[in-house]
Amino acid sequence: MDAFTMVILACVAGEPKCTSARVADVGFTSIEACEARIDAITDTMTSEFGRKPEFKGRAVTYDVSCMSRKELLQTLGIADLDA
């Protein structure tokens, strides 16, 4: 069974760079299982941003993708990880 990886790009309004994270969970055995965790993970990230005084009151936008190993490797431009 294929496992999925969640890739998150979080951007705080006014910041020149975004933060990225990759979440590989053994429970992500379907696209639905991966997507079901998006809210929990982005809520946690938003709380962490909110604890930083310099980010208080700023909007956070997220771009989240759930990808299989093959899709992740293609997205990263890796032809074959074993090569």
C-alpha positions in Angstrom: 0.0 0.0 0.0 1.3 3.4 -0.9 2.0 5.9 1.9 1.4 9.6 1.5 3.4 12.6 2.6 1.9 16.0 3.4 3.9 19.0 2.2 2.9 22.3 3.8 4.0 25.8 2.7 3.0 28.4 5.4 3.3 32.1 4.6 2.9 34.9 7.3 1.7 38.2 5.9 4.6 40.7 5.6 7.3 38.1 5.9 9.7 37.8 2.9 10.1 34.0 3.2 7.6 31.2 3.8 8.1 28.2 6.1 7.8 24.7 4.7 7.3 21.4 6.4 7.0 17.8 5.3 4.8 15.4 7.4 5.2 11.7 6.8 2.8 9.8 9.0 2.4 6.0 8.9 -1.4 6.6 9.1 -1.3 8.4 5.7 -2.2 5.3 3.7 -4.7 7.0 1.5 -5.2 10.5 0.2 -8.3 10.8 2.4 -6.2 10.0 5.6 -3.7 12.6 4.7 -6.3 15.2 3.9 -8.1 14.4 7.2 -5.1 15.6 9.1 -4.7 19.0 7.4 -6.8 21.0 9.8 -5.1 19.6 12.9 -1.6 20.2 11.6 -2.3 23.8 10.3 -4.1 24.6 13.5 -1.0 23.6 15.5 1.2 25.6 13.1 -1.1 28.7 13.4 -0.9 28.4 17.3 2.9 28.3 17.1 3.0 31.4 14.9 0.6 33.1 17.3 3.1 32.6 20.2 5.7 34.7 18.4 5.1 38.4 19.3 6.3 39.6 15.9 3.6 37.6 14.2 0.6 38.6 16.4 -2.3 39.8 14.3 -0.9 38.7 11.0 -2.7 36.4 8.5 -1.2 33.0 7.7 -1.9 31.3 4.4 -1.2 27.6 3.7 -0.6 25.6 0.6 -1.0 21.9 1.5 -0.4 18.9 -0.8 -0.8 15.2 0.0 1.4 13.2 -2.3 2.4 9.6 -2.8 6.1 8.8 -2.9 6.1 8.8 -6.7 4.4 12.2 -6.9 6.7 13.6 -4.2 9.8 12.4 -6.1 8.4 13.8 -9.4 7.6 17.2 -7.7 11.2 17.4 -6.3 12.6 16.4 -9.7 14.1 13.1 -8.5 14.1 10.5 -11.2 14.9 7.5 -8.9 15.8 7.7 -5.2 17.6 4.3 -5.3 19.9 5.3 -8.2 
